[in-house]
């Protein structure tokens, strides 16, 4: 089940909206995991807040971004009590303005220039937004420790009896890629970098696959669904976006460069060599590698579907090898 899915029936949702928002519901329909609500005052999305327990913090961050000039994000809706979250049977929910524009397609090359410029504009508008260091949304400077821990786990798993040859093949690949990602960071100092290049650290969307990028009738790019938002390296957002949008083109350098050129054309502070090292570290070992390897190898039952998902992730990333081979660790 999708964690953000609303499982409540239409009448329950209708009642909650009237009670907490004072809005009469004209119609509602299920769109994937959430409800699209039509009212006399516009359309809204009604969502489960399981992935956004810190919604007030996220709302404040996005309000800052909109105030600084990037307005193409959905606005969260306050209840009549002045809160963002409502509760029903020990579950939290929220509403946001519905952005009724089409998603960019999976094969998004025709949109990559606009996406690159939009991401640069979003990062610029997010300057100054820094979550508390104890927040799970604060990831700046933590990547080297994460990779070191991941590599230790992989090598520990390699030492134990394996169930199938496929497990060995996957662990060998993960070991190689995790080590490569760590080597890219060997000369990177987060403390020095943020002192010499403060624009390197920024609020990142953290999940810009095609379903979270919309385009309006004026060809402007909108970003939605900020559950994955983190304060991290700006190149993390860039690398993760390419993870989704360069894969359908088998990491054709022309596709990658179209996005990078557009992004670089809009930023005021250039990306310095240390940042490019971090960028290639994220390309070598994407966050989905870590999440999916933990899900399978740390599960004592070793579900077959988790293994096949991990294998699929590895196979999809093999197309990146030729691109990565052009950039050697120095």
N, C-alpha and C positions, 0 to 999 in steps of 0.2 A: 504494500500500500504506500502511496505517496504521503510523506509525512505532513504535508500541508493540506491534505485532502479534508474537505468538509463532508462528514458522513451524515450529518443531521438532515432530516427531511425538509422539504420546501416550507411547510407550515411553521415549523420550529424556527427556521431562518427568518421568515417573514415577521414572526412575533418578536424575535430578538432585535431586528432592525427598527421596528416601530418603538419598542420599549427603550432602547438605548440611544437611538439616533433621531427619533421622532420623524422618520421618513416613511410615508405611505409607499408600499411596493406595488408598482403597476404590473411587473412581470419579473420572473427570475428563471434562469436556465443554467444547467450545469455545463461548464466549459472546462474540460479536463477535470482537474481536482477541485475546482472552486465554483462558486456561484457568481454569475453575472446578474446584477440587480439593476432594474430600470425603475426610476422614480421621476416625479415631476421636476426634480432638480438635477437630473443627469443620471449617468450610469456609474455603477460602482462594482468593485470586486469584493466579495465577502470571503475571507480566507481563515484557515486554521493558523494560529500563531505559534505552533510548536517549534518552528525553526527561528522564531523571532521573540524570544522571551525578553530581550532588551529593546523592544520596539520603540519606546520613548527616546532612547539614545539614538537609534537609527533615524528616527523621524527628525530629530534635531540636526543630525549630520546632513540629511538631504535638504532640509530647509536652508542650511548654510550654503549648500551647493547651488540651490535655486537662487538665493539672494545674490550670490556672486556671479550669476549670469548664465548658468546652465539649467534651464527650466524644463528640459525634456525628460523628466522622470515623473512617475505617478505620485500624487500627493496623498498622504494618509489623512483619514477623516477623524476628527474628534467627536466623541460622544456628547450628548447633552450635559453629561457630568464633567466634561473637560478632560477626559482620558482617551488614550488610544486603544486600550485593550478592554474587551468585555469577557465575561466568564459565564459558562453554562455547563453544568455537570462536570466540574473540575477540568474543563478545557477552555483555552483562551482563543479568542477570535479578534479580527480587526477588519476594517474596511479601508479601501483606497479608491481613488478616482480611476475609472476604467479608461485605459488608453486604447481607443478603438482603431488601431492601425495594423496593417499586416506585418507578420514577422518577415525578416529577410530569409531567403531560402538557404538550405544547407550548402548549396553551391553558390556561395555569396560573393564571388570575385567581382561582379559588377558593382557591388556596394562597398568594397573594401577601402577605397579612398575616402568615402564619406564616413565610414566607421572609424578609420584611423584618425581623421580630423576630430570627430566627435569625442573619441576617447581622450585625446590630448586636451580638448576643451573641458571635459569633465574633470580631468586631473587638475587642470589650472584652477577651476572653480572650487575644488576641494582643498586647496591650500589652507593650512591652519587648522584643519579638522583632525584632531589627534585623540583617540580614545585613551582611557586610563591604561597604564602599563599592565595592570592585573587583569584587564579585560581579555576575553578570548579573541577579540577583534584586533588586538595589538600583536602583529607578527613581525614587525621590523627587527632585523638582526638575529632572528631565531633560526634561519634556514640551515646554517652550518651544523648547529647542534642537532636539528631534526634529521639531517642526512647522516650524521655520524651514528645516531641511534638506529636509523633505518638500516644502515650497512651492518651494524652489529647484529641486528635481528636476522637479516638475510643470511649472514655467515653462521649464525646459531642454527637456523633452520637447515642449512646445507649439511650440518654435522649429524643430524638425526636421520633415522631410517625414513626413506621416502616411499610413497605408495605407488607412484607411476613414473616412467621416464619423462613424462610431460612436466612433472613437478621439478625435476632436475633441470630440464631445459629452461623453464621459466625462472628458476632461482639463479641460474648462470647469467641469464640476460639481465635480471634485476641487479645482480651483483656488479656486472659490468657498467650498467647505466648509472647506478647510485654512486659508484666510485668515480666515474667520469664527472658527474654533477658536483661531487665534493672537490675534485681536483680543480674545477673551474673557480672554486671559491678560496683556493689556498692562499692567494695574495690579497683577498678582499678583507678590509676592516670596516665593519658597519659604522663604528665610532668616527673613524677618519672620513668616511664617505659622507655621512650626514653633516659633518662640519664643513667640508669643502664643497659639497654639492647638495644643499638642503632640499632641492627639488626631487632628489632621488627617492625620498620617502613620501608617500601620499596615500590618501584613502583610495582603495581599489574596489572595483565592483566584485571581482573574484569569481565570476561565472558567466562570461559573455558568450555563451553558445547562441545559436541562431534564434532560439525561442525567446531569448531575453533581449533581442535587438529588434526594434520595429522601425519602419520607415513611413513617413507621412506623405501627403500629396505634393509637398514641396521638396521631397527627397531629403528631408532632415531626419537624422537618426535619434531614436529614443531608446533609453535603457530602462529596463524594468526588473523586478524581482531581486531585491538587494539582501536576501538572506545570507549570502556568502560574503558580504562586504567586510574588508579587513584593511587595516593600516599596515602597509608593507612596501616593497619596492615597486616603483611604477612599472619596471620592466616585468614584474610578475604578471600584471594585467595584460601586458603586450604578449608575453609568451603563452599565457593561458588562452588568450583569444586566438592566437595562431594555432594552438593545439586543436581547436574546433574548426577553424576556417581554412587552414592550409591542408588539412588531412584529405578532404575530398579531391584535391588536386595533386595528391602524392608528394607534397612538399616541393612543388615547382618553385624554384627561386624567384621567378618573375611574380608569382602570387604573393610570396612572403615580402618581397621588396616593394610591391605596390602598397601594402599596408604600412610598412615601416617608413617609407618615404612620406606618405601622407601624415603619419603621426609626427615625424620629425619636423615637418614643415610648419607645425603649429606651436611647437614648444619654444619657450624663451631661453631656457637653460639647456644646453646640449647634453646628450647622454655621454658620460665619460667612460673610459675603458673599464673601470671597476664595475660599472653598471652592465656593460656588455658581458662581462664574465658571469654576473648573476643571471642575466637573460639566458645565456647558453646553459647554465646550471638548471634553470627551470625547464628548458627544452629537453635536456638529457633525462631528467627524472621528474615528470609532471606529478602534481599532487595526487592525481587519480591512481598512479602506480602505488603510492604508499597506502591509500585508502583501501584499494582492492587486494593488495597483498596481505594486509592485516586481517581483512574480512575472511580470507581463506586460510592462511597459514596459522593464524592465531585461534582458529575455530577447531576445537577438538574433534568435531564431527566431519570436518572437511567436505562440506556440501559440494557435489559435482557441479551444480550450476554456478557456484562462486569460482571454481577452478576454470570453467569454460569462459566466464566473463573476464577473468584475468588473462587467459590465453588470447581472447579476442582483443583485449587492450594492448597486449604485447604485439600481436600481428599487425594491428593498425599503426603502431608506432615504428615498425620496421621500415616503412617508407621514408621515415625521417633520417635514417642512417646516412644516406648520401649527402643530405644537407649538413648534418652534424660533422661529417668527415672533413668538410672544407674549413673547419674552424678548430684548430688545434690548441690545446692548453699550453700556455707559455709561462 
